Amino acid sequence: MEFFRKIDVSTDQQGIINTGQFKNLDRLSSQLFLLETLNEHQAAIGSLWGEFTLTRQEIKGGLRFSLLECPNALTWTITTGYEPAPDSVMVHLTINRTEKDQEFLEEIKDFLDDHGKHLKQAFDSKSNAAATNVDY
């Protein structure tokens, strides 16, 4: 399953990379908390779903994060500069399931809403506009 959030802020790839460091995890989400930075690409984190190893990978346009032990293979990217919204920040989250129970889907949507709000604040402290919800 795929989920998207468009965040109406302007930044570039390097801005996303700089903001998306493990030490700034609290600026990205109130639903993830850093337990320990393992190296520049992995950290032990806690979340509403439990404790995981979170990986951070620089990609074209921004960053990719993955929860390694997640049975749903939950992964999300934060990018800018490309369609469908080249002048905004896009958050794209996937899980390896075609169906999940409604409670879990609501948790994912809450995570994305929270993530969008925090990214909006991180990149545009003057505005409190919400992210646009688009789910596929």
N, C-alpha and C positions, 0 to 999 in steps of 0.2 A: 504494500500500500504506500501511496505517496501523499505528502502534505506540503503545502507551500505557504510562506508568509512573505509578502512584499512590504518592505519598510521604506517609507519615503524619506530617506536621508541621502546625503551625498558624501561618499568617501571613495577611496581607491583600494586596490588590493593590499597595499602596504599598510593602510589604516586598519583594515580588517586583521591582518597578521599581527600588527602591534597590539591591538585591543584584545585579540583572542588568545593571549598567553594564559597559561594556567594560573599565574599569580593574579590575574584579573577575572577569575571565574565568577566572582560575586558581581562584577559589572555586566556579565552576560546573562545571568539567570539567578533567581532566588531559589530555584529548585535543585540546583547542583551546588555541592560544597566540596572544597578541596580538602582531602585528608593528608595527602603527601605527593609532592612532585617526585616522580621516579627518575625521569630524565627529561630532555627538552621535548620529547614526543609522547610521553606517557605519564599519567598521574593516577593515583588512587583517589576516587571520588565517592561521595555519598549522594543519593538521590531519593526521590519518593519511591523508586523501584528497588532500592537496595544499594549495595556497594559494588562498584565496577572499576575496571581499568579503563580509563578514558584515553583514547589516542587522539593526537592532534597532528594533522598532516597539511602542509602547505600545498595548495593546488592552484591552477590557473584561475585567477579571479578572487582568491581568498583562502578559506580553510575548510577542511573536512574533519569532523569529529566522529568517533565510533565508540560504542560501549562493547568492549571485547567479549565479556562473558554473557552478554544479553541473549536470551534464547530467541528473541525476535530480531536479532542483528540490527538493532536500532543505530542508525547513522544519520548525520545531518551535515549539510554544507552551508556556509555563509559566504556568499559571493556578490560581486558587483561587476558591471561593465558588459554584461551579456543579456541577450533576450531571455525572458520576456520583458525585463525592465532594466535596461542598461544604465539608467541614471539613478537607480535605487539599489538597495541591498535586498537580496533574496535569501531566504532561509528555505532549504529543501530538505525534508526529513523522509526517510524511508524505513520500512520494516519488511521483513521477508515473509509476510503473510498476506493472503488475499482477503481474509476475514478475521476480525477480532471482536470480542465482546464490547458492548457499548461503553462500559465503564473504562476500559483501557483506552478506547478511542477518545473519550473525553479527557483522560489524563494527558494524552499526546497533544490534544488541542490546547489544553491549559498550559502545558509546557511551552508550546510554540507561542501562545499569546504572551506568556511571561517573558520568554526569550526576545520576542519582538519588541516588547515594551522596554526591556533593558538595553537592547541594541539601539533603539531610538534615542534613549537618554544618553547612551555612551557617545553616539555620533552627532547628536543634535540636542544639547542640553537646554536650548531655548524653547523647544517644542515638546508637547506631551501628546501628540497625535498618535492614535493606535495603528498597529499594523493592519494590513488588509488581509482578510482570510480568503484563501482559495485552496480547496481540497479536491484531490482527484482520486 
